[in-house]
Amino acid sequence: MSRKIGIASAIWGMSILLSRIIGLIREAVIGRILGAGKEADVFWTAFVLPDFLNYLLAGGALAIVFIPIFGGYLARNEEEKGWEAFSIIANAIIVLLGSFLILLWFAVPWLVNLIAPGFDKMQSKQLIALTRIILPAQLFHVIGGLLSAALQARDRHVLPAIAPLIYTGCIITGGLMGGVYAGAYGFAWGVLAGSFLGPFLMPLIGCIKTGIRWHGTFALKHPDVKTYFFRSLPIMLGWSIVVVDDWFLRRQGSLLESGVISALQYAKTLMKVPMGVFGLATGVAAYPTLTRLITQGDYRNAYSTLTSALKQVLFLAFAAQAVLTCAGPEIARIIYGSRIGVDQHVAIGVSLGLFSIGLWAWAGQSIVARGFYAMGKTWIPPILGTTVAVAAYPFYSLSRMYLGTYGLVFASTLAISLYMSVLMYLLSRYFEGVSADYLSFFIRTVPATISGILPAIMLRPFLTEVNYLLRAGILMVISLLLFLVASKLMKIREFSVLTNLLKKQSKT
């Protein structure tokens, strides 16, 4: 099983790494065409309603909920029944999603003031148009997610892993083809085209190759439909901080000066590069194995597998935090170009550093949440996330009023860190007798991270006359080296595991 996780992790790790790299290219193109002003703010806000629809139907959790259902049939050598369950669930989702799409498409003009109350009339008009272009893409994302789950249940990861690369590539192509003339509309049409060609078409091809049997049956009372929606219900009804953080930032950001939404988006996107590569890849890859181990009643090995993967991810996240905090403004300038002003590069860089304080939580929460999902306890992460979101929203508002842009980042970081801390504690309660020893890990890793950040920040004033490319390189290298040296001195186990792995790979 460890070999399967390793292969799957390699596939998803490479996919997400490439996706984040292509994502940075996408951000660079958007930054150079839209800048960080009103039009860019509108473009990023146009995703709020489509994301809401996707979340309402648990689109992002399709694999988490469906893999145990489909995988159970495969484990019992009942593949035909598995495809029957797939067909009935897919047909039910298509009917529900189609109905919601039509309703929301007409309701967009009445919802824009709720989404972005600080936009002027021209921005609101553009927001309506862009939202209506992007909305139908959710049909391809959701049904494609179900097709991808069927492939992942069979340990076939290549085509689902390729899908996001094609999706992002189409967004870039749409923006470049439209250029400055089409502006945000070129990117929006790229989103729609990419959602069909990537998230939908790629897994569909994979399922056709594996012998998909998609029937026209529609039966809402089927046991598997009930199981799917019962397990999805807490995700649908819960407004987890993991999802609504972006909505909070955009709504509150619209009440500040022009460009704040874009600056926050650009900073958070940079933070998501290591978050996705380290956390999401490991979570996606390990989930089928966690499900099998728990199904077999092997809770000790399941928790050991999860905590081992989590600590490796957290160690890499802290290393990334040191680098991103020290070289944030330079990284922003390299990625987003001269269309964005120097002051905005600084704002993005500082926001990136503040976001990175919560990088450990962003990277790790997807792994810990999958521990609950593998046990069938899908209600715990969303209910906890919703509780944190409700409690934190007034803090977002107060932070925006008194601290502006950086106050919003601070609120975001505090909320996700609180969510992750409680989530880790709750999961440990289900595996009593199996120690994860998180306290020892953090006692060593946090000082190592500080050791990587402080000297590099103190060096920054002496590098003001150095070219920003060279300055970025110096700060990144120094912060990373100091972190690694401190990790070795602190005898952090994950450092030894990582170095031993690199030694083995260099010999092969």
BELGIHU-V922543 format. One line per field, one symbol per residue. burial: b if it has 24 or more other C-alpha atoms within 12 Angstrom, else e. A space follows every 50 residues. Layout:
burial = ???
This chain:
burial = eeeebeebbbbbbbbbbbbbbbbbbbbbbbbbbbbbbbbbbbbbbbbbbb bbbbbbbbbbbbbbbbbbbbbbbbeeeebebbbbbbbbbbbbbbebbbeb beebbeebbeebeebbbbbeeebbbbbbbbbbbbbbbbbbbbbbbbbbbb bbbbbbbbbbbbbbbbbbbbbbbbbbebeeeebbbbbbbbbbbbbbbbbb bbbbbbbeeeebbbeeeeeeeeebbeebbebbbbbbbbbbbbbbbbbbbb bbbbbbebbbbbbbbbbbbbbbbbbbbbbbbbbbbbbbbbbbbbeeeebe bbbbbbbbbbbbbbbbbbbbbbbbbbbbbbbbbbbbbebbeeebbbbbbb bbbbbbbbbbbbbbbbbbbbbbbbbbbbbbbbbbbbbbbbebbebbbebb eeebbbbbbbbbbbbbbbbbbbbbbebbeebeeeebebeebbebbbbbbb bbbebbbeebeeeeeeebeebbbbbbbbbbbbbbebbeebebbbbeeeee eeeeeeee
